[in-house]
């Protein structure tokens, strides 16, 4: 597993490099956002450990450019920050971060979070479901109406057009797609999709859902809100039936 550490504090970057290499990871350390973006396409890291306060670009901008790149599969991105306010966390999730670790932090906690993110990236697979669920090809490439999820290639297509998703967005969408039409509570999604019981609010989940809806465009209706409870991924037949029902009512009138 390759980890790119983007950190301009020599003492901290040295400590991170030491503990990560001792855990068996291949580590590349850079001290600026521009350097990180320069080596990123060739390195293809599995995870980026990214500080926000860099000497040139902000970590938010680096994350945004990583998510906008054509590199697939996309890495998990864990942001290190001394800024612990909700606005900073929301801003990070909006540009595609998967997790936050606040400074000062426990190295043990950081390693656990890294392991969770890498495990989630490796095992973002959908369980097999019956044909009645509306999913086809429940092995590596799944289809739900216009939505296609290529698990092995970490690629998502909507109406034949590929859409770029972060590892966490992919995992969230894949989890809901495993049981289309089923309502998932916020607690369930935060626990199962994030891989542990994280210190994150439901606002984190809402932010990820909003990003997925934005990427779905006209098909955003597939991500349905169950107010005060959670979310579900709609079966595409539901919209068709509603339209047919509306047409029948109009004809009767």
C-alpha positions as CSV (number, residue, x, y, z in Angstrom):
1,X,0.0,0.0,0.0
2,X,1.3,3.4,-1.0
3,X,0.7,6.5,1.2
4,X,1.5,10.0,0.1
5,X,2.2,12.3,3.1
6,X,1.8,16.0,2.3
7,X,3.2,17.8,5.3
8,X,5.6,20.8,5.6
9,X,6.6,20.3,9.3
10,X,9.8,18.2,9.2
11,X,9.5,16.8,12.7
12,X,5.9,15.6,12.1
13,X,6.5,14.3,8.6
14,X,9.6,12.4,9.9
15,X,7.5,10.8,12.7
16,X,4.7,9.9,10.3
17,X,7.1,8.4,7.8
18,X,8.7,6.3,10.5
19,X,5.6,4.9,11.9
20,X,3.9,4.2,8.6
21,X,7.0,2.5,7.2
22,X,7.2,0.4,10.4
23,X,3.6,-0.7,9.7
24,X,4.6,-1.9,6.3
25,X,3.4,0.9,4.1
26,X,5.4,2.5,1.2
27,X,5.7,6.2,2.1
28,X,6.4,9.2,0.0
29,X,6.7,12.6,1.8
30,X,6.4,16.0,0.2
31,X,6.3,19.4,1.7
32,X,4.1,21.4,-0.6
33,X,0.8,21.1,-2.4
34,X,2.3,21.7,-5.9
35,X,4.9,18.9,-5.4
36,X,2.1,16.6,-4.2
37,X,0.1,17.3,-7.3
38,X,3.2,16.9,-9.5
39,X,4.0,13.4,-8.3
40,X,0.5,12.2,-7.7
41,X,-0.4,10.8,-11.2
42,X,2.8,8.7,-11.3
43,X,2.7,7.6,-7.7
44,X,-1.0,6.5,-7.7
45,X,-1.2,6.4,-3.9
46,X,-3.8,4.3,-2.1
47,X,-4.1,7.0,0.6
48,X,-3.1,10.7,0.9
49,X,-2.4,12.1,4.4
50,X,-2.9,15.8,3.7
51,X,-2.3,18.8,5.9
52,X,-4.5,21.8,5.3
53,X,-1.9,24.5,6.1
54,X,0.7,24.1,3.3
55,X,3.2,26.8,2.2
56,X,1.7,27.2,-1.3
57,X,-1.8,25.7,-1.9
58,X,-4.3,24.9,0.8
59,X,-4.9,21.2,1.5
60,X,-8.5,21.8,0.5
61,X,-7.4,22.9,-3.0
62,X,-5.0,19.9,-3.3
63,X,-7.9,17.6,-2.4
64,X,-10.2,19.3,-4.9
65,X,-7.6,18.8,-7.7
66,X,-7.0,15.2,-6.7
67,X,-10.7,14.5,-7.0
68,X,-10.9,16.3,-10.3
69,X,-8.0,14.3,-11.8
70,X,-8.5,11.3,-14.1
71,X,-6.4,9.0,-11.9
72,X,-8.4,5.8,-11.0
73,X,-8.9,4.3,-8.6
74,X,-9.0,7.4,-6.5
75,X,-7.1,7.3,-3.2
76,X,-8.6,7.8,0.2
77,X,-7.9,11.3,1.5
78,X,-7.4,11.9,5.3
79,X,-6.9,15.5,6.3
80,X,-4.7,16.6,9.2
81,X,-5.7,19.9,10.7
82,X,-5.5,22.1,13.7
83,X,-8.8,23.7,12.6
84,X,-11.5,21.8,14.2
85,X,-14.6,23.9,13.5
86,X,-17.6,22.5,11.7
87,X,-17.1,24.8,8.7
88,X,-13.6,23.5,8.1
89,X,-14.8,19.9,8.3
90,X,-17.7,20.5,6.0
91,X,-15.4,22.3,3.5
92,X,-13.1,19.3,3.5
93,X,-15.9,16.8,2.9
94,X,-17.3,19.1,0.1
95,X,-14.0,18.8,-1.8
96,X,-13.9,15.1,-1.4
97,X,-12.0,14.3,1.9
98,X,-12.8,10.9,3.4
99,X,-11.8,11.6,7.0
100,X,-10.4,14.3,9.4
101,X,-7.8,13.9,12.1
102,X,-7.5,16.9,14.4
103,X,-4.1,18.1,15.8
104,X,-2.8,17.3,18.2
105,X,-3.6,13.6,17.6
106,X,-2.8,10.2,18.9
107,X,-0.6,8.2,16.5
108,X,-2.5,5.1,17.5
109,X,-5.8,6.7,16.5
110,X,-4.3,8.0,13.2
111,X,-3.1,4.5,12.3
112,X,-6.5,3.0,13.1
113,X,-8.2,5.6,10.9
114,X,-5.7,4.9,8.1
115,X,-6.3,1.2,8.3
116,X,-10.1,1.7,8.2
117,X,-9.9,4.0,5.2
118,X,-7.6,1.5,3.3
119,X,-9.8,-1.4,4.3
120,X,-12.9,0.4,3.1
121,X,-11.2,1.2,-0.2
122,X,-10.2,-2.5,-0.7
123,X,-13.5,-4.0,0.3
124,X,-16.0,-1.6,-1.2
125,X,-17.8,-4.5,-2.7
126,X,-21.6,-5.1,-2.9
127,X,-23.1,-8.3,-1.6
128,X,-25.0,-10.4,-4.1
129,X,-28.7,-9.7,-4.1
130,X,-31.7,-11.4,-5.7
131,X,-32.9,-10.4,-9.2
132,X,-36.0,-9.0,-7.6
133,X,-34.0,-6.2,-6.1
134,X,-33.5,-4.7,-9.6
135,X,-29.7,-5.2,-9.6
136,X,-28.1,-7.2,-12.4
137,X,-24.7,-8.8,-12.5
138,X,-24.0,-8.8,-8.7
139,X,-20.4,-9.8,-9.0
140,X,-18.2,-6.9,-10.2
141,X,-20.4,-4.7,-12.4
142,X,-23.8,-3.9,-11.1
143,X,-26.7,-2.2,-12.9
144,X,-29.7,-0.4,-11.4
145,X,-31.6,1.3,-14.2
146,X,-29.2,4.0,-15.7
147,X,-26.8,3.5,-12.8
148,X,-23.8,1.1,-13.3
149,X,-21.2,0.4,-10.6
150,X,-17.9,-1.2,-11.7
151,X,-16.5,-2.4,-8.4
152,X,-13.3,-3.8,-9.6
153,X,-12.4,-0.7,-11.6
154,X,-13.8,1.8,-9.0
155,X,-15.9,3.4,-11.8
156,X,-19.5,4.6,-11.8
157,X,-21.6,5.3,-14.9
158,X,-24.9,7.1,-15.2
159,X,-26.8,6.8,-18.4
160,X,-23.5,5.6,-20.0
161,X,-21.5,8.6,-18.9
162,X,-18.7,8.0,-16.4
163,X,-18.8,10.1,-13.2
164,X,-15.9,10.7,-10.9
165,X,-16.5,9.6,-7.3
166,X,-14.3,9.6,-4.2
167,X,-13.6,6.3,-2.4
168,X,-16.0,7.3,0.4
169,X,-18.8,8.4,-2.0
170,X,-18.4,5.1,-3.9
171,X,-18.7,3.1,-0.7
172,X,-21.7,5.1,0.5
173,X,-23.5,4.7,-2.9
174,X,-22.5,1.0,-3.1
175,X,-23.8,0.3,0.3
176,X,-27.2,1.8,-0.5
177,X,-27.3,0.1,-3.9
178,X,-26.9,-3.3,-2.2
179,X,-30.5,-3.0,-1.1
180,X,-32.4,-0.5,-3.4
181,X,-35.6,0.7,-1.9
182,X,-34.5,-0.1,1.6
183,X,-34.4,2.8,4.1
184,X,-31.0,3.2,5.9
185,X,-30.9,5.2,9.1
186,X,-28.2,7.9,9.6
187,X,-26.7,5.8,12.4
188,X,-26.5,2.7,10.2
189,X,-24.8,4.6,7.4
190,X,-22.3,6.4,9.6
191,X,-21.5,3.1,11.3
192,X,-21.4,0.7,8.4
193,X,-20.1,3.0,5.6
194,X,-17.5,4.8,7.7
195,X,-16.3,1.5,9.0
196,X,-16.4,2.4,12.7
197,X,-18.4,4.7,15.0
198,X,-16.7,8.0,14.1
199,X,-16.8,11.3,15.8
200,X,-18.8,12.8,12.9
201,X,-22.1,14.4,12.8
202,X,-25.0,13.6,10.5
203,X,-24.0,16.8,8.7
204,X,-21.0,14.8,7.3
205,X,-23.4,12.2,5.9
206,X,-25.7,15.0,4.5
207,X,-22.7,16.6,2.8
208,X,-21.7,13.3,1.1
209,X,-25.3,12.7,0.0
210,X,-25.5,16.3,-1.5
211,X,-22.3,15.7,-3.5
212,X,-23.7,12.4,-4.9
213,X,-27.0,14.1,-5.8
214,X,-25.1,17.0,-7.5
215,X,-23.2,14.4,-9.6
216,X,-26.4,12.5,-10.4
217,X,-27.9,15.7,-12.0
218,X,-31.4,14.9,-13.4
219,X,-31.2,11.5,-11.7
220,X,-30.8,13.0,-8.2
221,X,-34.3,11.8,-7.3
222,X,-32.8,8.3,-6.9
223,X,-31.3,9.4,-3.6
224,X,-34.4,9.8,-1.4
225,X,-34.5,11.4,2.0
226,X,-36.6,9.8,4.7
227,X,-37.0,13.0,6.8
228,X,-35.7,12.7,10.3
229,X,-34.6,9.1,9.8
230,X,-32.2,8.5,6.9
231,X,-31.9,7.8,3.2
232,X,-32.6,5.2,0.5
233,X,-31.6,4.5,-3.1
234,X,-34.8,4.3,-5.1
235,X,-35.6,1.6,-7.6
236,X,-35.9,3.2,-11.0
237,X,-39.2,1.5,-11.5
238,X,-40.7,3.8,-8.8
239,X,-40.4,6.9,-10.9
240,X,-41.7,5.2,-14.0
241,X,-44.8,4.0,-12.1
242,X,-45.4,7.4,-10.6
243,X,-45.3,8.9,-14.0
244,X,-47.7,6.3,-15.3
245,X,-50.0,6.8,-12.4
246,X,-50.0,10.6,-12.9
247,X,-50.8,10.0,-16.6
248,X,-53.7,7.8,-15.8
249,X,-55.1,10.3,-13.4
250,X,-54.8,13.1,-16.0
251,X,-56.6,10.9,-18.6
252,X,-59.4,10.1,-16.2
253,X,-59.9,13.8,-15.7
